[in-house]
């Protein structure tokens, strides 16, 4: 309460509502859209496209190119 009284009125009138809006709209939207989308699109896509592609392209290519070149060198 005492700290609140020392805050300038312009700060209370402009900055705090902005922070409150940022919190309510920003963080909530960040949570709902950001984290949810990150989870559903990001992690799912990372899993489906990333790991699958890493597995299919990376390990396969590593297997075919790596082992084949090592056997051809020997």
PDB file of N, CA, C and O in Angstrom:
ATOM      1  N   UNK A   1       0.836  -1.196   0.000  1.00  0.00           N
ATOM      2  CA  UNK A   1       0.000   0.000   0.000  1.00  0.00           C
ATOM      3  C   UNK A   1       0.872   1.247   0.000  1.00  0.00           C
ATOM      4  O   UNK A   1       0.647   2.159  -0.796  1.00  0.00           O
ATOM      5  N   UNK A   2       1.863   1.297   0.883  1.00  0.00           N
ATOM      6  CA  UNK A   2       2.731   2.478   0.986  1.00  0.00           C
ATOM      7  C   UNK A   2       3.546   2.659  -0.288  1.00  0.00           C
ATOM      8  O   UNK A   2       3.703   3.778  -0.774  1.00  0.00           O
ATOM      9  N   UNK A   3       4.053   1.583  -0.816  1.00  0.00           N
ATOM     10  CA  UNK A   3       4.824   1.666  -2.056  1.00  0.00           C
ATOM     11  C   UNK A   3       3.938   2.145  -3.196  1.00  0.00           C
ATOM     12  O   UNK A   3       4.395   2.896  -4.057  1.00  0.00           O
ATOM     13  N   UNK A   4       2.701   1.731  -3.214  1.00  0.00           N
ATOM     14  CA  UNK A   4       1.764   2.118  -4.260  1.00  0.00           C
ATOM     15  C   UNK A   4       1.573   3.623  -4.277  1.00  0.00           C
ATOM     16  O   UNK A   4       1.454   4.220  -5.348  1.00  0.00           O
ATOM     17  N   UNK A   5       1.542   4.260  -3.081  1.00  0.00           N
ATOM     18  CA  UNK A   5       1.321   5.707  -2.987  1.00  0.00           C
ATOM     19  C   UNK A   5       2.517   6.485  -3.525  1.00  0.00           C
ATOM     20  O   UNK A   5       2.358   7.621  -3.972  1.00  0.00           O
ATOM     21  N   UNK A   6       3.700   5.903  -3.491  1.00  0.00           N
ATOM     22  CA  UNK A   6       4.890   6.615  -3.960  1.00  0.00           C
ATOM     23  C   UNK A   6       5.036   6.529  -5.481  1.00  0.00           C
ATOM     24  O   UNK A   6       5.853   7.248  -6.055  1.00  0.00           O
ATOM     25  N   UNK A   7       4.271   5.673  -6.136  1.00  0.00           N
ATOM     26  CA  UNK A   7       4.352   5.545  -7.597  1.00  0.00           C
ATOM     27  C   UNK A   7       3.671   6.756  -8.230  1.00  0.00           C
ATOM     28  O   UNK A   7       2.555   7.099  -7.840  1.00  0.00           O
ATOM     29  N   UNK A   8       4.313   7.410  -9.194  1.00  0.00           N
ATOM     30  CA  UNK A   8       3.715   8.580  -9.850  1.00  0.00           C
ATOM     31  C   UNK A   8       2.415   8.213 -10.543  1.00  0.00           C
ATOM     32  O   UNK A   8       2.257   7.087 -11.015  1.00  0.00           O
ATOM     33  N   UNK A   9       1.468   9.171 -10.607  1.00  0.00           N
ATOM     34  CA  UNK A   9       0.161   8.894 -11.225  1.00  0.00           C
ATOM     35  C   UNK A   9       0.282   8.483 -12.692  1.00  0.00           C
ATOM     36  O   UNK A   9      -0.458   7.610 -13.144  1.00  0.00           O
ATOM     37  N   UNK A  10       1.210   9.104 -13.450  1.00  0.00           N
ATOM     38  CA  UNK A  10       1.347   8.755 -14.860  1.00  0.00           C
ATOM     39  C   UNK A  10       1.801   7.302 -15.018  1.00  0.00           C
ATOM     40  O   UNK A  10       1.443   6.620 -15.979  1.00  0.00           O
ATOM     41  N   UNK A  11       2.596   6.853 -14.050  1.00  0.00           N
ATOM     42  CA  UNK A  11       3.070   5.467 -14.089  1.00  0.00           C
ATOM     43  C   UNK A  11       1.910   4.515 -13.820  1.00  0.00           C
ATOM     44  O   UNK A  11       1.743   3.489 -14.479  1.00  0.00           O
ATOM     45  N   UNK A  12       1.112   4.905 -12.816  1.00  0.00           N
ATOM     46  CA  UNK A  12      -0.061   4.082 -12.496  1.00  0.00           C
ATOM     47  C   UNK A  12      -1.049   4.097 -13.660  1.00  0.00           C
ATOM     48  O   UNK A  12      -1.679   3.086 -13.968  1.00  0.00           O
ATOM     49  N   UNK A  13      -1.175   5.275 -14.309  1.00  0.00           N
ATOM     50  CA  UNK A  13      -2.181   5.417 -15.360  1.00  0.00           C
ATOM     51  C   UNK A  13      -1.771   4.819 -16.685  1.00  0.00           C
ATOM     52  O   UNK A  13      -2.623   4.330 -17.426  1.00  0.00           O
ATOM     53  N   UNK A  14      -0.476   4.845 -17.007  1.00  0.00           N
ATOM     54  CA  UNK A  14      -0.034   4.404 -18.327  1.00  0.00           C
ATOM     55  C   UNK A  14       0.712   3.079 -18.281  1.00  0.00           C
ATOM     56  O   UNK A  14       0.408   2.154 -19.035  1.00  0.00           O
ATOM     57  N   UNK A  15       1.686   2.999 -17.394  1.00  0.00           N
ATOM     58  CA  UNK A  15       2.598   1.861 -17.457  1.00  0.00           C
ATOM     59  C   UNK A  15       1.984   0.613 -16.837  1.00  0.00           C
ATOM     60  O   UNK A  15       2.083  -0.479 -17.398  1.00  0.00           O
ATOM     61  N   UNK A  16       1.353   0.777 -15.684  1.00  0.00           N
ATOM     62  CA  UNK A  16       0.809  -0.403 -15.017  1.00  0.00           C
ATOM     63  C   UNK A  16      -0.312  -1.065 -15.801  1.00  0.00           C
ATOM     64  O   UNK A  16      -0.337  -2.293 -15.886  1.00  0.00           O
ATOM     65  N   UNK A  17      -1.256  -0.299 -16.388  1.00  0.00           N
ATOM     66  CA  UNK A  17      -2.246  -0.965 -17.237  1.00  0.00           C
ATOM     67  C   UNK A  17      -1.606  -1.656 -18.436  1.00  0.00           C
ATOM     68  O   UNK A  17      -2.058  -2.717 -18.866  1.00  0.00           O
ATOM     69  N   UNK A  18      -0.548  -1.045 -18.972  1.00  0.00           N
ATOM     70  CA  UNK A  18       0.156  -1.675 -20.094  1.00  0.00           C
ATOM     71  C   UNK A  18       0.761  -3.004 -19.661  1.00  0.00           C
ATOM     72  O   UNK A  18       0.654  -4.013 -20.360  1.00  0.00           O
ATOM     73  N   UNK A  19       1.402  -2.983 -18.487  1.00  0.00           N
ATOM     74  CA  UNK A  19       1.964  -4.221 -17.965  1.00  0.00           C
ATOM     75  C   UNK A  19       0.873  -5.246 -17.706  1.00  0.00           C
ATOM     76  O   UNK A  19       1.033  -6.437 -17.974  1.00  0.00           O
ATOM     77  N   UNK A  20      -0.260  -4.740 -17.168  1.00  0.00           N
ATOM     78  CA  UNK A  20      -1.370  -5.643 -16.880  1.00  0.00           C
ATOM     79  C   UNK A  20      -1.910  -6.235 -18.185  1.00  0.00           C
ATOM     80  O   UNK A  20      -2.202  -7.429 -18.260  1.00  0.00           O
ATOM     81  N   UNK A  21      -2.040  -5.388 -19.208  1.00  0.00           N
ATOM     82  CA  UNK A  21      -2.510  -5.881 -20.497  1.00  0.00           C
ATOM     83  C   UNK A  21      -1.498  -6.839 -21.112  1.00  0.00           C
ATOM     84  O   UNK A  21      -1.867  -7.865 -21.683  1.00  0.00           O
ATOM     85  N   UNK A  22      -0.235  -6.497 -20.991  1.00  0.00           N
ATOM     86  CA  UNK A  22       0.810  -7.378 -21.494  1.00  0.00           C
ATOM     87  C   UNK A  22       0.720  -8.726 -20.794  1.00  0.00           C
ATOM     88  O   UNK A  22       0.864  -9.784 -21.407  1.00  0.00           O
ATOM     89  N   UNK A  23       0.480  -8.654 -19.501  1.00  0.00           N
ATOM     90  CA  UNK A  23       0.391  -9.896 -18.739  1.00  0.00           C
ATOM     91  C   UNK A  23      -0.839 -10.684 -19.177  1.00  0.00           C
ATOM     92  O   UNK A  23      -0.745 -11.864 -19.515  1.00  0.00           O
ATOM     93  N   UNK A  24      -1.996 -10.016 -19.168  1.00  0.00           N
ATOM     94  CA  UNK A  24      -3.250 -10.722 -19.468  1.00  0.00           C
ATOM     95  C   UNK A  24      -3.298 -11.154 -20.929  1.00  0.00           C
ATOM     96  O   UNK A  24      -3.631 -12.301 -21.227  1.00  0.00           O
ATOM     97  N   UNK A  25      -2.967 -10.243 -21.838  1.00  0.00           N
ATOM     98  CA  UNK A  25      -3.037 -10.570 -23.261  1.00  0.00           C
ATOM     99  C   UNK A  25      -1.753 -11.245 -23.723  1.00  0.00           C
ATOM    100  O   UNK A  25      -1.774 -12.250 -24.433  1.00  0.00           O
ATOM    101  N   UNK A  26      -0.646 -10.669 -23.305  1.00  0.00           N
ATOM    102  CA  UNK A  26       0.634 -11.152 -23.807  1.00  0.00           C
ATOM    103  C   UNK A  26       0.978 -12.532 -23.299  1.00  0.00           C
ATOM    104  O   UNK A  26       1.171 -13.466 -24.078  1.00  0.00           O
ATOM    105  N   UNK A  27       1.053 -12.655 -21.980  1.00  0.00           N
ATOM    106  CA  UNK A  27       1.495 -13.923 -21.423  1.00  0.00           C
ATOM    107  C   UNK A  27       0.434 -14.995 -21.633  1.00  0.00           C
ATOM    108  O   UNK A  27       0.752 -16.142 -21.948  1.00  0.00           O
ATOM    109  N   UNK A  28      -0.843 -14.611 -21.455  1.00  0.00           N
ATOM    110  CA  UNK A  28      -1.908 -15.586 -21.664  1.00  0.00           C
ATOM    111  C   UNK A  28      -1.904 -16.046 -23.113  1.00  0.00           C
ATOM    112  O   UNK A  28      -1.961 -17.244 -23.390  1.00  0.00           O
ATOM    113  N   UNK A  29      -1.837 -15.097 -24.035  1.00  0.00           N
ATOM    114  CA  UNK A  29      -1.802 -15.452 -25.450  1.00  0.00           C
ATOM    115  C   UNK A  29      -0.521 -16.217 -25.763  1.00  0.00           C
ATOM    116  O   UNK A  29      -0.533 -17.166 -26.547  1.00  0.00           O
ATOM    117  N   UNK A  30       0.578 -15.801 -25.150  1.00  0.00           N
ATOM    118  CA  UNK A  30       1.844 -16.515 -25.334  1.00  0.00           C
ATOM    119  C   UNK A  30       1.686 -17.941 -24.859  1.00  0.00           C
ATOM    120  O   UNK A  30       2.158 -18.884 -25.494  1.00  0.00           O
ATOM    121  N   UNK A  31       1.006 -18.081 -23.718  1.00  0.00           N
ATOM    122  CA  UNK A  31       0.805 -19.423 -23.186  1.00  0.00           C
ATOM    123  C   UNK A  31      -0.118 -20.230 -24.093  1.00  0.00           C
ATOM    124  O   UNK A  31       0.212 -21.337 -24.517  1.00  0.00           O
ATOM    125  N   UNK A  32      -1.292 -19.645 -24.384  1.00  0.00           N
ATOM    126  CA  UNK A  32      -2.290 -20.401 -25.145  1.00  0.00           C
ATOM    127  C   UNK A  32      -1.844 -20.622 -26.583  1.00  0.00           C
ATOM    128  O   UNK A  32      -1.916 -21.741 -27.091  1.00  0.00           O
ATOM    129  N   UNK A  33      -1.388 -19.571 -27.237  1.00  0.00           N
ATOM    130  CA  UNK A  33      -0.998 -19.692 -28.641  1.00  0.00           C
ATOM    131  C   UNK A  33       0.448 -20.145 -28.769  1.00  0.00           C
ATOM    132  O   UNK A  33       0.779 -21.019 -29.570  1.00  0.00           O
ATOM    133  N   UNK A  34       1.296 -19.529 -27.962  1.00  0.00           N
ATOM    134  CA  UNK A  34       2.720 -19.818 -28.100  1.00  0.00           C
ATOM    135  C   UNK A  34       3.077 -21.207 -27.657  1.00  0.00           C
ATOM    136  O   UNK A  34       3.564 -22.019 -28.444  1.00  0.00           O
ATOM    137  N   UNK A  35       2.832 -21.484 -26.379  1.00  0.00           N
ATOM    138  CA  UNK A  35       3.260 -22.772 -25.845  1.00  0.00           C
ATOM    139  C   UNK A  35       2.430 -23.892 -26.450  1.00  0.00           C
ATOM    140  O   UNK A  35       2.963 -24.945 -26.802  1.00  0.00           O
ATOM    141  N   UNK A  36       1.101 -23.662 -26.574  1.00  0.00           N
ATOM    142  CA  UNK A  36       0.254 -24.696 -27.160  1.00  0.00           C
ATOM    143  C   UNK A  36       0.679 -24.957 -28.596  1.00  0.00           C
ATOM    144  O   UNK A  36       0.853 -26.107 -29.002  1.00  0.00           O
ATOM    145  N   UNK A  37       0.845 -23.888 -29.360  1.00  0.00           N
ATOM    146  CA  UNK A  37       1.259 -24.052 -30.748  1.00  0.00           C
ATOM    147  C   UNK A  37       2.669 -24.637 -30.799  1.00  0.00           C
ATOM    148  O   UNK A  37       2.961 -25.483 -31.645  1.00  0.00           O
ATOM    149  N   UNK A  38       3.538 -24.190 -29.901  1.00  0.00           N
ATOM    150  CA  UNK A  38       4.894 -24.733 -29.833  1.00  0.00           C
ATOM    151  C   UNK A  38       4.824 -26.217 -29.538  1.00  0.00           C
ATOM    152  O   UNK A  38       5.551 -27.026 -30.115  1.00  0.00           O
ATOM    153  N   UNK A  39       3.922 -26.553 -28.617  1.00  0.00           N
ATOM    154  CA  UNK A  39       3.800 -27.959 -28.254  1.00  0.00           C
ATOM    155  C   UNK A  39       3.223 -28.760 -29.417  1.00  0.00           C
ATOM    156  O   UNK A  39       3.800 -29.755 -29.855  1.00  0.00           O
ATOM    157  N   UNK A  40       2.050 -28.294 -29.915  1.00  0.00           N
ATOM    158  CA  UNK A  40       1.368 -29.079 -30.934  1.00  0.00           C
ATOM    159  C   UNK A  40       2.080 -29.006 -32.279  1.00  0.00           C
ATOM    160  O   UNK A  40       2.297 -30.030 -32.926  1.00  0.00           O
ATOM    161  N   UNK A  41       2.446 -27.794 -32.700  1.00  0.00           N
ATOM    162  CA  UNK A  41       3.078 -27.650 -34.010  1.00  0.00           C
ATOM    163  C   UNK A  41       4.574 -27.871 -33.900  1.00  0.00           C
ATOM    164  O   UNK A  41       5.177 -28.569 -34.715  1.00  0.00           O
ATOM    165  N   UNK A  42       5.160 -27.266 -32.882  1.00  0.00           N
ATOM    166  CA  UNK A  42       6.611 -27.332 -32.769  1.00  0.00           C
ATOM    167  C   UNK A  42       7.100 -28.718 -32.425  1.00  0.00           C
ATOM    168  O   UNK A  42       7.835 -29.338 -33.194  1.00  0.00           O
ATOM    169  N   UNK A  43       6.686 -29.208 -31.253  1.00  0.00           N
ATOM    170  CA  UNK A  43       7.208 -30.488 -30.806  1.00  0.00           C
ATOM    171  C   UNK A  43       6.688 -31.615 -31.691  1.00  0.00           C
ATOM    172  O   UNK A  43       7.430 -32.533 -32.040  1.00  0.00           O
ATOM    173  N   UNK A  44       5.385 -31.536 -32.056  1.00  0.00           N
ATOM    174  CA  UNK A  44       4.829 -32.573 -32.917  1.00  0.00           C
ATOM    175  C   UNK A  44       5.560 -32.571 -34.256  1.00  0.00           C
ATOM    176  O   UNK A  44       5.992 -33.613 -34.747  1.00  0.00           O
ATOM    177  N   UNK A  45       5.688 -31.378 -34.835  1.00  0.00           N
ATOM    178  CA  UNK A  45       6.379 -31.289 -36.115  1.00  0.00           C
ATOM    179  C   UNK A  45       7.840 -31.659 -35.941  1.00  0.00           C
ATOM    180  O   UNK A  45       8.419 -32.324 -36.800  1.00  0.00           O
ATOM    181  N   UNK A  46       8.442 -31.232 -34.835  1.00  0.00           N
ATOM    182  CA  UNK A  46       9.836 -31.590 -34.571  1.00  0.00           C
ATOM    183  C   UNK A  46       9.950 -33.089 -34.460  1.00  0.00           C
ATOM    184  O   UNK A  46      10.881 -33.702 -34.983  1.00  0.00           O
ATOM    185  N   UNK A  47       8.982 -33.672 -33.766  1.00  0.00           N
ATOM    186  CA  UNK A  47       9.004 -35.131 -33.614  1.00  0.00           C
ATOM    187  C   UNK A  47       8.754 -35.807 -34.956  1.00  0.00           C
ATOM    188  O   UNK A  47       9.534 -36.654 -35.391  1.00  0.00           O
ATOM    189  N   UNK A  48       7.644 -35.420 -35.614  1.00  0.00           N
ATOM    190  CA  UNK A  48       7.257 -36.104 -36.850  1.00  0.00           C
ATOM    191  C   UNK A  48       8.234 -35.801 -37.974  1.00  0.00           C
ATOM    192  O   UNK A  48       8.696 -36.709 -38.665  1.00  0.00           O
ATOM    193  N   UNK A  49       8.549 -34.515 -38.159  1.00  0.00           N
ATOM    194  CA  UNK A  49       9.418 -34.139 -39.273  1.00  0.00           C
ATOM    195  C   UNK A  49      10.877 -34.217 -38.866  1.00  0.00           C
ATOM    196  O   UNK A  49      11.712 -34.745 -39.601  1.00  0.00           O
ATOM    197  N   UNK A  50      11.179 -33.683 -37.679  1.00  0.00           N
ATOM    198  CA  UNK A  50      12.571 -33.589 -37.268  1.00  0.00           C
ATOM    199  C   UNK A  50      13.192 -34.935 -36.982  1.00  0.00           C
ATOM    200  O   UNK A  50      14.157 -35.341 -37.629  1.00  0.00           O
ATOM    201  N   UNK A  51      12.624 -35.631 -35.996  1.00  0.00           N
ATOM    202  CA  UNK A  51      13.230 -36.888 -35.589  1.00  0.00           C
ATOM    203  C   UNK A  51      13.077 -37.934 -36.688  1.00  0.00           C
ATOM    204  O   UNK A  51      13.999 -38.701 -36.966  1.00  0.00           O
ATOM    205  N   UNK A  52      11.884 -37.953 -37.317  1.00  0.00           N
ATOM    206  CA  UNK A  52      11.672 -38.915 -38.404  1.00  0.00           C
ATOM    207  C   UNK A  52      12.644 -38.634 -39.537  1.00  0.00           C
ATOM    208  O   UNK A  52      13.295 -39.538 -40.061  1.00  0.00           O
ATOM    209  N   UNK A  53      12.728 -37.350 -39.908  1.00  0.00           N
ATOM    210  CA  UNK A  53      13.640 -36.990 -40.989  1.00  0.00           C
ATOM    211  C   UNK A  53      15.081 -37.242 -40.551  1.00  0.00           C
ATOM    212  O   UNK A  53      15.909 -37.693 -41.343  1.00  0.00           O
ATOM    213  N   UNK A  54      15.373 -36.949 -39.285  1.00  0.00           N
ATOM    214  CA  UNK A  54      16.718 -37.207 -38.774  1.00  0.00           C
ATOM    215  C   UNK A  54      17.006 -38.692 -38.846  1.00  0.00           C
ATOM    216  O   UNK A  54      18.092 -39.122 -39.234  1.00  0.00           O
ATOM    217  N   UNK A  55      16.005 -39.459 -38.461  1.00  0.00           N
ATOM    218  CA  UNK A  55      16.165 -40.911 -38.492  1.00  0.00           C
ATOM    219  C   UNK A  55      16.277 -41.404 -39.928  1.00  0.00           C
ATOM    220  O   UNK A  55      17.214 -42.117 -40.287  1.00  0.00           O
ATOM    221  N   UNK A  56      15.291 -41.006 -40.749  1.00  0.00           N
ATOM    222  CA  UNK A  56      15.251 -41.531 -42.117  1.00  0.00           C
ATOM    223  C   UNK A  56      16.403 -40.991 -42.962  1.00  0.00           C
ATOM    224  O   UNK A  56      17.075 -41.746 -43.664  1.00  0.00           O
ATOM    225  N   UNK A  57      16.626 -39.661 -42.889  1.00  0.00           N
ATOM    226  CA  UNK A  57      17.657 -39.070 -43.733  1.00  0.00           C
ATOM    227  C   UNK A  57      19.018 -39.152 -43.056  1.00  0.00           C
ATOM    228  O   UNK A  57      20.014 -39.509 -43.684  1.00  0.00           O
ATOM    229  N   UNK A  58      19.052 -38.819 -41.771  1.00  0.00           N
ATOM    230  CA  UNK A  58      20.336 -38.742 -41.083  1.00  0.00           C
ATOM    231  C   UNK A  58      20.975 -40.098 -40.889  1.00  0.00           C
ATOM    232  O   UNK A  58      22.076 -40.356 -41.374  1.00  0.00           O
ATOM    233  N   UNK A  59      20.271 -40.967 -40.173  1.00  0.00           N
ATOM    234  CA  UNK A  59      20.866 -42.258 -39.865  1.00  0.00           C
ATOM    235  C   UNK A  59      20.997 -43.103 -41.132  1.00  0.00           C
ATOM    236  O   UNK A  59      22.002 -43.786 -41.332  1.00  0.00           O
ATOM    237  N   UNK A  60      19.974 -43.050 -41.983  1.00  0.00           N
ATOM    238  CA  UNK A  60      20.033 -43.805 -43.237  1.00  0.00           C
ATOM    239  C   UNK A  60      21.210 -43.329 -44.075  1.00  0.00           C
ATOM    240  O   UNK A  60      22.005 -44.121 -44.583  1.00  0.00           O
ATOM    241  N   UNK A  61      21.295 -41.986 -44.205  1.00  0.00           N
ATOM    242  CA  UNK A  61      22.388 -41.440 -44.998  1.00  0.00           C
ATOM    243  C   UNK A  61      23.727 -41.752 -44.330  1.00  0.00           C
ATOM    244  O   UNK A  61      24.710 -42.069 -45.000  1.00  0.00           O
ATOM    245  N   UNK A  62      23.749 -41.657 -43.010  1.00  0.00           N
ATOM    246  CA  UNK A  62      24.973 -41.984 -42.274  1.00  0.00           C
ATOM    247  C   UNK A  62      25.323 -43.447 -42.517  1.00  0.00           C
ATOM    248  O   UNK A  62      26.485 -43.802 -42.719  1.00  0.00           O
ATOM    249  N   UNK A  63      24.306 -44.275 -42.494  1.00  0.00           N
ATOM    250  CA  UNK A  63      24.519 -45.707 -42.694  1.00  0.00           C
ATOM    251  C   UNK A  63      25.009 -45.985 -44.115  1.00  0.00           C
ATOM    252  O   UNK A  63      26.010 -46.670 -44.323  1.00  0.00           O
ATOM    253  N   UNK A  64      24.271 -45.430 -45.095  1.00  0.00           N
ATOM    254  CA  UNK A  64      24.602 -45.737 -46.485  1.00  0.00           C
ATOM    255  C   UNK A  64      25.890 -45.054 -46.926  1.00  0.00           C
ATOM    256  O   UNK A  64      26.743 -45.664 -47.571  1.00  0.00           O
ATOM    257  N   UNK A  65      26.021 -43.760 -46.564  1.00  0.00           N
ATOM    258  CA  UNK A  65      27.206 -43.035 -46.997  1.00  0.00           C
ATOM    259  C   UNK A  65      28.398 -43.388 -46.117  1.00  0.00           C
ATOM    260  O   UNK A  65      29.506 -43.611 -46.606  1.00  0.00           O
ATOM    261  N   UNK A  66      28.151 -43.436 -44.811  1.00  0.00           N
ATOM    262  CA  UNK A  66      29.250 -43.679 -43.876  1.00  0.00           C
ATOM    263  C   UNK A  66      29.823 -45.077 -44.015  1.00  0.00           C
ATOM    264  O   UNK A  66      31.025 -45.251 -44.215  1.00  0.00           O
ATOM    265  N   UNK A  67      28.958 -46.064 -43.907  1.00  0.00           N
ATOM    266  CA  UNK A  67      29.443 -47.441 -43.947  1.00  0.00           C
ATOM    267  C   UNK A  67      29.922 -47.807 -45.343  1.00  0.00           C
ATOM    268  O   UNK A  67      30.929 -48.497 -45.504  1.00  0.00           O
ATOM    269  N   UNK A  68      29.188 -47.338 -46.354  1.00  0.00           N
ATOM    270  CA  UNK A  68      29.579 -47.680 -47.717  1.00  0.00           C
ATOM    271  C   UNK A  68      30.942 -47.099 -48.048  1.00  0.00           C
ATOM    272  O   UNK A  68      31.776 -47.768 -48.659  1.00  0.00           O
ATOM    273  N   UNK A  69      31.173 -45.833 -47.641  1.00  0.00           N
ATOM    274  CA  UNK A  69      32.476 -45.244 -47.945  1.00  0.00           C
ATOM    275  C   UNK A  69      33.565 -45.910 -47.116  1.00  0.00           C
ATOM    276  O   UNK A  69      34.688 -46.087 -47.588  1.00  0.00           O
ATOM    277  N   UNK A  70      33.232 -46.281 -45.875  1.00  0.00           N
ATOM    278  CA  UNK A  70      34.265 -46.918 -45.061  1.00  0.00           C
ATOM    279  C   UNK A  70      34.593 -48.316 -45.602  1.00  0.00           C
ATOM    280  O   UNK A  70      35.746 -48.744 -45.558  1.00  0.00           O
ATOM    281  N   UNK A  71      33.592 -49.016 -46.103  1.00  0.00           N
ATOM    282  CA  UNK A  71      33.867 -50.344 -46.665  1.00  0.00           C
ATOM    283  C   UNK A  71      34.569 -50.217 -48.014  1.00  0.00           C
ATOM    284  O   UNK A  71      35.391 -51.060 -48.370  1.00  0.00           O
ATOM    285  N   UNK A  72      34.245 -49.164 -48.763  1.00  0.00           N
ATOM    286  CA  UNK A  72      34.897 -49.014 -50.063  1.00  0.00           C
ATOM    287  C   UNK A  72      36.341 -48.566 -49.889  1.00  0.00           C
ATOM    288  O   UNK A  72      37.192 -48.853 -50.731  1.00  0.00           O
ATOM    289  N   UNK A  73      36.617 -47.860 -48.790  1.00  0.00           N
ATOM    290  CA  UNK A  73      37.991 -47.459 -48.526  1.00  0.00           C
ATOM    291  C   UNK A  73      38.827 -48.660 -48.108  1.00  0.00           C
ATOM    292  O   UNK A  73      40.011 -48.754 -48.433  1.00  0.00           O
ATOM    293  N   UNK A  74      38.204 -49.561 -47.394  1.00  0.00           N
ATOM    294  CA  UNK A  74      38.900 -50.777 -46.982  1.00  0.00           C
ATOM    295  C   UNK A  74      38.960 -51.701 -48.194  1.00  0.00           C
ATOM    296  O   UNK A  74      39.503 -52.802 -48.105  1.00  0.00           O
TER     297      UNK A  74
END
